[in-house]
Amino acid sequence: MRVHFHGAAGEVTGSLHEVEAAGHRLLLDCGMIQGSPEAERRNLDPFGFDAAALDALVISHAHIDHIGRVPLLLKRGFRGEIHAQQATAELMRIMLLDSASIAESEAERGNRKRRAGEPELQPLYTREDVEETMRRVRPLRYGSDSEILPGVRLTLREAGHILGSSVVELRADGRTLVFSGDLGPKGTPILRDPEPIAAADLVLMESTYGDRLHKDRAETILELGRILEAAWNDGGNVLIPAFAVGRSQELLYWFAKYWDEWKLSRWKIFLDSPMAAKVVAVYDRHAELFDEDAAKVWKEKPNPFDLPNLHLTVSAQESMAINAIERGAIVIAGSGMANAGRILHHFRQNLDKPQTHVVFVGYQAEGTVGRRLVEGAQWVRIHGRDIRARAQRHTIGGLSAHTDQHGLIEWYGAIAGHPPLALVHGEDKAREALAGEIGQRFGTRAVLARPGLTLQV
């Protein structure tokens, strides 16, 4: 068994790993590169392999940096089956259709500005490409042992990152390859904890927060409550860039749990994302994947997805109407890294107001508006305009969907014999820190994966 690294090998987005096993070739993830415009243009680059020669694709979870180039893979010749956990399969359709819609709209806008003689812009893929992609998806349950190709067996295990997120366990040629996907912290609301892995011959592990520790979750929740109280007293609105899958649902969970303590009935709460509204329905259909605490909240508190003052804004007109609200609005909107989506429209209207509070609850990639704001930028460029950033900013690391350095070390340390390890899905600073800690504790010399690197299992 061999592993060839192509994406998310020295950066956080664009997950893409090729595996040779039992005479077959398959992929682990096929994600979109996100961040600066220069980084995102790399999505058009040729793959470092022949898509038509691949026999299968395994998806770890439905975030776009893990699935965003799957339709492009089909356009370039892939004809194999796509294997994903059941909830992931449902979320894939929502996420990819949204991605295609954005790509089509961007191409249309670009063509309206096209000068005579310039080539017509084409979207990365279309909604029709997504439908063709979904016909190839084969949903799997957690824990099922499936032969996805002759001599290649697959088991998906809970990763605790978002609904349906999976640790991938591949067995072939008498060897076992484990790919962590993205690992969530223990105690994440709604989701069960990541499942420990008994043994492996090679582990590919994410390292997004390999150089830091998150705040204690209880302390984090207290901080969120204090921010909401301060924002109310300041007379402004609260803007929360959040991914449609994962953080949006967790925020609503906390709002339900602390409904009385945080006096949330006085706010107007907006989940301003057509995609997030569809995702909520998928969560409702898969309550069997929830942990015990979530089941209790659903039973004893207001339903997090049906709060009395929660507005699911679907149309553009509904979204624009939020801008007429001067104070008392909590707006959860995509994208989570503020590099696109409706959150940018709310930034344009609110970012220059000192009474506005912006709350970052997830990772902000280099080159994004979110990263610049987190780093203290006084001006940001949005939709071609320079916007003064006078809003108060808060970064709440304890709500991250990724586990921290301690969680990564604990998960890896539970694998028998501390097998060879390659770190992916992380910037070098984070990977180097994590590799150093793991080497000191277990004697494992972790490899920092790079595009073009091949490892033998």
BELPEVEN-V285862 format. One record per residue. N is the residue number from 1. RES is the residue in one small letter. PHI is phi in radians with two decimals (NA if undefined). Layout:
((N;RES;PHI) (N;RES;PHI))
This chain:
((1;m;NA) (2;r;-2.21) (3;v;-2.13) (4;h;-1.96) (5;f;-1.66) (6;h;-2.18) (7;g;-2.45) (8;a;0.88) (9;a;-2.15) (10;g;1.98) (11;e;-2.58) (12;v;-1.58) (13;t;-1.83) (14;g;1.36) (15;s;-0.96) (16;l;-2.89) (17;h;-2.33) (18;e;-1.81) (19;v;-2.16) (20;e;-1.77) (21;a;-2.71) (22;a;0.90) (23;g;1.38) (24;h;-2.09) (25;r;-2.18) (26;l;-2.48) (27;l;-1.96) (28;l;-1.84) (29;d;1.18) (30;c;-2.69) (31;g;-1.64) (32;m;-1.50) (33;i;-1.42) (34;q;-2.18) (35;g;2.43) (36;s;-1.25) (37;p;-0.98) (38;e;-1.13) (39;a;-1.12) (40;e;-1.24) (41;r;-1.14) (42;r;-1.17) (43;n;-1.10) (44;l;-1.43) (45;d;-1.12) (46;p;-1.09) (47;f;-1.16) (48;g;-1.49) (49;f;-2.79) (50;d;-1.53) (51;a;-1.03) (52;a;-1.21) (53;a;-1.52) (54;l;-1.39) (55;d;-1.81) (56;a;-2.84) (57;l;-2.34) (58;v;-2.03) (59;i;-1.85) (60;s;-1.43) (61;h;-2.93) (62;a;-1.70) (63;h;-1.17) (64;i;-1.14) (65;d;-1.34) (66;h;-2.07) (67;i;-2.25) (68;g;-1.15) (69;r;-1.91) (70;v;-1.08) (71;p;-1.06) (72;l;-1.14) (73;l;-1.03) (74;l;-1.19) (75;k;-1.05) (76;r;-1.73) (77;g;2.08) (78;f;-1.16) (79;r;-2.33) (80;g;-1.53) (81;e;-1.52) (82;i;-2.02) (83;h;-1.93) (84;a;-2.69) (85;q;-1.08) (86;q;-0.97) (87;a;-1.15) (88;t;-1.04) (89;a;-1.03) (90;e;-1.20) (91;l;-1.19) (92;m;-0.97) (93;r;-1.04) (94;i;-1.10) (95;m;-1.15) (96;l;-1.26) (97;l;-1.12) (98;d;-1.13) (99;s;-1.06) (100;a;-1.14) (101;s;-1.08) (102;i;-1.11) (103;a;-1.09) (104;e;-1.14) (105;s;-1.16) (106;e;-1.12) (107;a;-1.15) (108;e;-1.13) (109;r;-1.09) (110;g;-1.10) (111;n;-1.24) (112;r;-1.17) (113;k;-1.65) (114;r;-1.18) (115;r;-1.49) (116;a;-1.03) (117;g;1.63) (118;e;-1.35) (119;p;-1.16) (120;e;-1.23) (121;l;-1.32) (122;q;-2.06) (123;p;-1.16) (124;l;-0.96) (125;y;-2.84) (126;t;-2.00) (127;r;-1.12) (128;e;-1.15) (129;d;-1.09) (130;v;-1.13) (131;e;-1.10) (132;e;-1.12) (133;t;-1.06) (134;m;-1.16) (135;r;-1.18) (136;r;-1.71) (137;v;-1.41) (138;r;-2.06) (139;p;-1.24) (140;l;-2.27) (141;r;-1.55) (142;y;-1.02) (143;g;1.47) (144;s;-1.32) (145;d;-1.75) (146;s;-2.10) (147;e;-1.54) (148;i;-1.52) (149;l;-2.57) (150;p;-0.95) (151;g;1.47) (152;v;-2.14) (153;r;-2.00) (154;l;-2.29) (155;t;-2.28) (156;l;-1.83) (157;r;-2.24) (158;e;-1.03) (159;a;-1.87) (160;g;1.20) (161;h;-1.70) (162;i;-2.45) (163;l;-0.99) (164;g;1.46) (165;s;-1.14) (166;s;-2.34) (167;v;-1.51) (168;v;-1.71) (169;e;-2.10) (170;l;-1.87) (171;r;-2.22) (172;a;-2.86) (173;d;0.97) (174;g;1.28) (175;r;-2.18) (176;t;-2.19) (177;l;-1.89) (178;v;-2.05) (179;f;-2.03) (180;s;-1.19) (181;g;1.03) (182;d;-1.80) (183;l;-1.74) (184;g;-1.57) (185;p;-1.26) (186;k;-1.11) (187;g;1.42) (188;t;-1.07) (189;p;-1.03) (190;i;1.34) (191;l;-1.58) (192;r;-1.36) (193;d;-1.20) (194;p;-0.97) (195;e;-1.43) (196;p;-1.18) (197;i;-1.87) (198;a;-1.29) (199;a;-2.73) (200;a;-2.83) (201;d;-1.73) (202;l;-2.68) (203;v;-2.09) (204;l;-1.78) (205;m;-2.18) (206;e;-1.16) (207;s;-2.59) (208;t;-0.88) (209;y;-1.97) (210;g;-1.22) (211;d;-2.00) (212;r;-2.63) (213;l;-1.96) (214;h;-1.34) (215;k;-1.09) (216;d;-0.98) (217;r;-1.07) (218;a;-1.08) (219;e;-1.13) (220;t;-1.08) (221;i;-1.16) (222;l;-1.06) (223;e;-1.09) (224;l;-1.07) (225;g;-1.08) (226;r;-1.15) (227;i;-1.11) (228;l;-1.11) (229;e;-1.14) (230;a;-1.11) (231;a;-1.12) (232;w;-1.11) (233;n;-1.15) (234;d;-1.35) (235;g;1.33) (236;g;-2.10) (237;n;-1.90) (238;v;-1.97) (239;l;-1.95) (240;i;-2.22) (241;p;-1.18) (242;a;-2.61) (243;f;-1.14) (244;a;-1.11) (245;v;-1.97) (246;g;1.99) (247;r;-1.18) (248;s;-1.05) (249;q;-1.20) (250;e;-1.15) (251;l;-1.03) (252;l;-1.12) (253;y;-1.06) (254;w;-1.17) (255;f;-1.09) (256;a;-1.20) (257;k;-1.14) (258;y;-1.93) (259;w;-0.93) (260;d;-1.35) (261;e;-1.06) (262;w;-1.64) (263;k;0.89) (264;l;-1.30) (265;s;-1.14) (266;r;-1.43) (267;w;-1.64) (268;k;-1.80) (269;i;-1.89) (270;f;-2.08) (271;l;-1.73) (272;d;-1.63) (273;s;-2.89) (274;p;-1.00) (275;m;-1.19) (276;a;-1.09) (277;a;-1.10) (278;k;-1.21) (279;v;-1.12) (280;v;-0.97) (281;a;-1.13) (282;v;-1.16) (283;y;-1.00) (284;d;-1.06) (285;r;-1.36) (286;h;-2.16) (287;a;-1.13) (288;e;-1.15) (289;l;-1.61) (290;f;-1.33) (291;d;-1.50) (292;e;-1.15) (293;d;-1.10) (294;a;-1.12) (295;a;-1.03) (296;k;-1.19) (297;v;-1.09) (298;w;-1.04) (299;k;-1.45) (300;e;-1.83) (301;k;-2.02) (302;p;-1.02) (303;n;-1.00) (304;p;-0.97) (305;f;-1.64) (306;d;-2.48) (307;l;-1.06) (308;p;-1.08) (309;n;-1.97) (310;l;-1.57) (311;h;-2.03) (312;l;-1.62) (313;t;-1.59) (314;v;-1.78) (315;s;-1.40) (316;a;-1.11) (317;q;-1.14) (318;e;-1.12) (319;s;-1.14) (320;m;-1.13) (321;a;-1.12) (322;i;-1.07) (323;n;-1.16) (324;a;-1.39) (325;i;-1.50) (326;e;-1.42) (327;r;-2.68) (328;g;1.47) (329;a;-1.95) (330;i;-1.86) (331;v;-2.01) (332;i;-1.76) (333;a;-2.58) (334;g;-1.56) (335;s;-1.62) (336;g;-1.14) (337;m;-1.85) (338;a;0.94) (339;n;-1.80) (340;a;-3.01) (341;g;1.47) (342;r;-1.24) (343;i;-1.04) (344;l;-1.15) (345;h;-1.14) (346;h;-1.23) (347;f;-1.08) (348;r;-1.03) (349;q;-1.52) (350;n;-2.15) (351;l;-1.17) (352;d;-1.51) (353;k;-1.73) (354;p;-1.08) (355;q;-1.44) (356;t;-1.34) (357;h;-2.05) (358;v;-1.89) (359;v;-2.03) (360;f;-1.72) (361;v;-2.07) (362;g;-2.61) (363;y;-1.13) (364;q;-2.02) (365;a;-1.25) (366;e;-1.01) (367;g;1.56) (368;t;-1.61) (369;v;-1.06) (370;g;-1.02) (371;r;-1.11) (372;r;-1.14) (373;l;-1.20) (374;v;-1.04) (375;e;-1.46) (376;g;1.68) (377;a;-1.00) (378;q;-1.58) (379;w;-2.37) (380;v;-2.35) (381;r;-1.74) (382;i;-2.29) (383;h;0.90) (384;g;1.42) (385;r;-2.09) (386;d;-1.51) (387;i;-2.00) (388;r;-1.26) (389;a;-1.81) (390;r;-1.89) (391;a;-1.16) (392;q;-1.38) (393;r;-2.10) (394;h;-2.35) (395;t;-1.96) (396;i;-1.94) (397;g;-1.15) (398;g;-1.21) (399;l;-1.76) (400;s;-1.09) (401;a;-1.40) (402;h;-1.76) (403;t;-1.20) (404;d;-1.71) (405;q;-1.00) (406;h;-1.07) (407;g;-1.13) (408;l;-1.14) (409;i;-1.12) (410;e;-1.12) (411;w;-1.14) (412;y;-1.14) (413;g;-1.10) (414;a;-1.42) (415;i;-1.44) (416;a;-0.99) (417;g;1.36) (418;h;0.83) (419;p;-1.20) (420;p;-0.89) (421;l;-2.38) (422;a;-2.09) (423;l;-1.69) (424;v;-2.23) (425;h;0.91) (426;g;-2.87) (427;e;-1.30) (428;d;-1.05) (429;k;-1.01) (430;a;-1.21) (431;r;-1.19) (432;e;-1.12) (433;a;-1.13) (434;l;-1.17) (435;a;-1.06) (436;g;-1.11) (437;e;-1.13) (438;i;-1.16) (439;g;-1.08) (440;q;-1.18) (441;r;-1.42) (442;f;-2.06) (443;g;1.36) (444;t;-1.47) (445;r;-1.66) (446;a;-1.26) (447;v;-1.58) (448;l;-1.59) (449;a;-1.10) (450;r;-2.26) (451;p;-0.98) (452;g;1.72) (453;l;-1.30) (454;t;-2.15) (455;l;-2.11) (456;q;-1.63) (457;v;-1.58))
